[in-house]
Amino acid sequence: MRSVLSIISCVLAIVLAVPALSAEPDVSAEEGEKRITGEAADTVLSSLQANFLKRPCVRAEIVSITNDPLLGAEKERGEMLLQIPQRFLRRFGPKDKPVKAWLLDGEAVRESNTAQKTVNELDFTKAPKKLALLRAAITMDADVLKDYFHLALFKKGEGENAAWRLVLSRREDVKNPIDYKRIQARWGEGAPFFSEIVRVPKTGEEDRAVETFSKLQVVEKFTDADFKEPLLERKMVSKAIKD
């Protein structure tokens, strides 16, 4: 099980930013794609942000594939519930009995799994800047995240069949909380969330993690019961985070 801090990095990676365009030169188009730059790219990314915010409650199925250096590829299936900006739940395993869960709820992040007897909590009450950064990734707040990434945007197809690919490359000239050298997201025209996210850590391509999101469902409104997860309602071990 990843540490709480590393999982936070994952979440910041799953929900991408909309920074100003400044792509690294080694990011190239895939077959059939064309590069979108300048004001056209800014318009697309602003529309993506507005589209996500317009439909803030989304449910989806997740397939996560990670590569363990000892065990090899590991595939996990689960569910995502997103309620922008304050709640984000990820749980893996059978729907009636998940084996792993992670939740951002207000000013706290909680995670646990069946191998643990306790729940790890990070309390961001005294870390408004770090909490804002975490939420900014979920709400696509360019003002907060624009200084952390180089960006390349690509398009394949037209109209309702358009497919988009966004590549974020880590900037090394600033203090960056994301422990990945590259993050890539794909989505379809008008989709309420991404269809695929690839994260490549600084250790290299062999340690990449791929997550696909399917059966995206826009929900009119979630209730507190939707985010209720027994794995996260056990004895709590809390740590206060500071900016």
Secondary structure, 3 states (H helix, E strand, C coil): CCCHHHHHHHHHHHCCCCCCCCCCCCCCCCCCCEEECHHHHHHHHHHHHHHHHHCCEEEEEEEEEEEECCCEEEEEEEEEEEECCCEEEEEECCCCCCCEEEEEECCEEEEEECCCCCEEEEECCCCHHHHHHHHHHHHCCHHHHCCCEEEEEEEECCHHHCEEEEEEEECCCCCCCCCEEEEEEEEECCCCCCCEEEEEECCCHHHCEEEEEEEEEECCCCCHHHHCCHHHCCCEEEEECCC
